[in-house]
Amino acid sequence: MAIASMTGFARVAGGVGDVRWTWEIRSVNAKGLDLRLRTPPGFDALEPQARALAAARLHRGTLHASLALERAARPTEVRVNEAALAAVLAAAAAIRARAPEIAPPSVDGLLAQRGVVEVVETQETPEQRAALDAAALADFGRALDALSAMRAAEGAALAAVLGERLATIAALAAQADACPARRPEAIRARLAEQVAALLGASPQLDPDRLHQEAALLAARADVREELDRLAAHVEAARALIAEGGPVGRRLDFLAQEFGRESNTLSAKSNDRSLTAIGLELKAVVEQFREQVQNVE
């Protein structure tokens, strides 16, 4: 299994009968999985099942999903309100009984009376609605599959970039390890020079005490532990990338550890060349950390 990115986009179109729709899903980075769903009125019942589908396919990321719907005009049915028609006819008969000279009402005149004729849209049956919801939900699943495929493709590119950053970190650690300033003779010469300078400036200082302090400083300035931990973190990060799956959180933890070791190495450095390596190492570690933020 390969690592996946948390960013991606997918669009899927479908429909049933006279209803057409388009699903769009955008995915961005997040600490957990969060689905933000927008549906037309009447489709709120899809949300629980949509969340279940998203959770089954993805582990992290904020998903902005929307359902755009187009419905053709539904067939209409013309109905005669028998009660209203009877009331109008009764009123017309009463009027004619008082004034026989008045012509009887015409059919179009009767139908024109408010409430006599009703034009209603054909309603969906429960079976039709269930089929509509099922088809829309199936297309949401297709959109999730397309999104997952895009995130996987981006993850492959991301793995290559992370591999390059890890190789650079390992190379810089090797440079730091081989730095001439870390050789025992170079450290002794540098400390001897510093002790001589102090004794020359303040003859009253105890030479033995200065040498003891110099030895302690040399031990504290040793970056062997930091280099060993950097090497171990590089191997652990490579193993996680090879393992694949939702390893973003663990890679983020390693990125923090890389930052801690590179900061300590730079702080301990008492030579210009080692300091330059430490600063470059910190820059590459920051690039690694930024890329890790995209890993699921």
N, C-alpha and C positions, 0 to 999 in steps of 0.2 A: 504494500500500500504506500502511495506517495503522499507527500504533504500537499495541502491545498491552501490557496489564498482565501481571504475572507471578502474580497471584492469581486464583483461580477454583475452581470445583467442578463436577463432573459425575457423574451416576449413570445407568447403562444396565443394563436387565434383558434377559435372553434365556435360551435353553436349547435343548437337543436331546433328543428322546425323553423319558426319565424324569428327566433332569437339568435343573435350573433354577439360574440364577446371577444375581448382581448385581455389576457393576463399580462401584466408587466411586473417584474421583480428586480429590485436593485439591492445589492448587498454591500455593506461597508463594515469596517472594523468595529469590534465590540468585545467586552470582557466575557459576555455570555451570549446566549441565543435569544433574540428579541424579534418577534414578528409584529409588524405594524401594518394592519390590513385595512384597506378601504374598499368597500363594496357598495353597490347601489341599494336603495331602499328595498327591503324585502329579502335580502340575501344575508342578513346577519347570522342566520343559522349555520352558515358555512364556516364561521370562524373557529369553533372548537376543533372541527375535523381538519381544517387547514393548519392549525397549530400542531396537531399530532403528526401530519405529513411532514411538516418542516423539521420537527424534532427527530423524526426517524431518519432523515437524510443528512442533516447538518448538525454541527456541535456549537459553533460560535458564529457571531456576526449579527448585525442589525439588518433585518429584511424589510424593505419598504415594498409592499405588494399592493397592487390596485387592479380592480376588475372594472373594465369599461364595457357597457352593455348597450346594444342597439336592438330594439324590438320593432318589428313591422306592425303596422296598424292592425289591430285585432278585428275580425269580422263582427259586424254589428247585427242586432236582432231588433225588429220593430214589433212592439207589443201594444195591444189595446187594453187600456185600463177599463175593465168592464164596469166597475163601480162608478168611475168618473163618467163614462159614457151614459150609463143609466140615469145618473143625476142630471146630465145635460139634456137628455131626451125628455125626462120628466118635467124639467123646467120649460122646455120648448112646448110641450103639450099643454101645460098650464097657461102659457101665454096665448096659445092659439085658441084655447077654450074661451078666453076673455075677448080675444080679437080674431075671429075666424078669417078675416080678410088678409091676415098676415100669412105669407107663403111658408110652407114647412121648411125646416132647415135642410140645407144640402149636405151631402156626405163630406165634401171638403170643408164646409163650414164647421161641421161637428168635429172633424179630425183636427181642426185648427185650434180648438179650445184647449187651454192649458190643462195638462194632466191626463188628457184622453189618450194621447199617443206617447209611448215611452220608447226611446232608442237606447239600448243597453249593449255593452260589449260582451262578447262571449267569454265566460270565465274559465280559468284553467281547472281541470279536475285534479284531485290530490295525486293521482297517478302521474299526470303530466308534470306537475310541479316536482315530484320526487325524481323523475327522469331528468328534468332540467338541472336540479341541484347536483345530481350524481355526475352528469356530464361536465358541469362547470368545475366540480371538485377534481375530476379526472384530469382535466386540462391544467389545473393548478399543479397537480403532481407532475405533469409533463414539463411545466415551466420550472419546477424545482430541479428536475433531472437536467434540463438544459443549463440551469444556473450552476449546478454541481459540476457539470462538464467544463464550464468556463473557469470555475474556481480551481479545478484540477489542472487545467492547462496553465493558468497563471502560477499555480503552485510549483509546477515543473520548472518554469523559468526562475521562480523565487529560490528553489533549491540550488540551482546553478549559481545564483548570485551569492547565496549564503556560503556555498562551498568555496567560492573565490575569497570571500572575506575571512573564512577560517584558515585558508591556506596562507593568506597574508599575515594573519595573527601569529600563526605557527612560525612563519619565516622571520617575523620581527622578534619573536621570543628567542629564536635561534641566534639572531644577530646580537641580541642583548647578552645571551649566554657566552658568545664568542668575543664580546667587546674587550679590547685590550685593557680597558680601565678596570676590568674585574680580575685581572691576573694578580696573584698574591704579591709579586714583586712590584707591580705598579701601585698597589694599595700601600705596601710598606714604604715605598719611596714618597708617595704623597703625604702619608702620615708623618714620616720623618721630617719632611720639609715643613709641615705645619707645626710640629713640636719645636723644631729649631727656631722657627719664626717667633713662637711664643716665648721661648727662653731668651731669645735675643731682645725681645721687647720688655720682658719682665724677668730679670735674672733671679729674683727672689722666689720664683715658682719652683716647686719640687719636681725635678725631672722624672723621678720614679712614678709619682702620681700622674704626671702628664702622659707618660707612656701607658699607664693603666687605663686612663680615660680614652686614649687613642685606640687601644685595643677594643674597648667596649663600643666605641663609635664604629669601628670597622665591622664588628659583629652585627650591629644594628643595621648597617648599610648593606649587608649581604642580601641579594635579591634571589638567592637560590630557591627559597620556598615559593616565591611568587612565580618564578619561571616554571617550577614543577607543577604548580596548580594551574597555570595557563595551559600547559601541555595536557593535563588531565581534562580540563574543560573543553579543549578543542576536540579530543577524542569522544567525550560525552555528547557534544553537539553533533558531531558527524554520525554517531550511532543513532541519535534521535531522528535526524533527517533521513537516514537509511530506513529506520523503522516506519516512518510515515504516520499517517493518521492525524488525529487532533493533538499535536505535540507543541502547539504554540505557547502554552503557559509554561511548559518546562524549558523551552528555548528562551523564553523571556527571563526566567530565573537565571539561566546560564549567562545571558547577556549582562545581567546585573553583576554576576560574579566576575565576568571579564572586566567590567568597569572598575570593580573594587581592586582587582589585582593590578591592573594597569595604573591606577591612581597611586597605589602603594609603591609600585616600582618607580614611578616618576618622583615620588616624595623621597624615597631613599637614595636616589641617584645623587652622587657628588662629583660627577664628571659630565662635561658638556656633551660628549658623544653619546653616553648612555641616556642623558636627558632628552636628546633629540629622538632617539629610538622610542623612549617612553611617550613622548608627545605624539609621534606618528601612530604608535600603538593605540593611544586613547582615541585618536580620530577614526581609525578603522573599527574599533570596538563600538563607537557611536553609530557608524554606518551599519554595522551588524545589528545593533539594537533597533534601529529604525526599520530595517527590513523585517525583523522578527515580529514587529507589531502587526504585519499583514498575514502572519501564519495562523491558520485555524487552530 
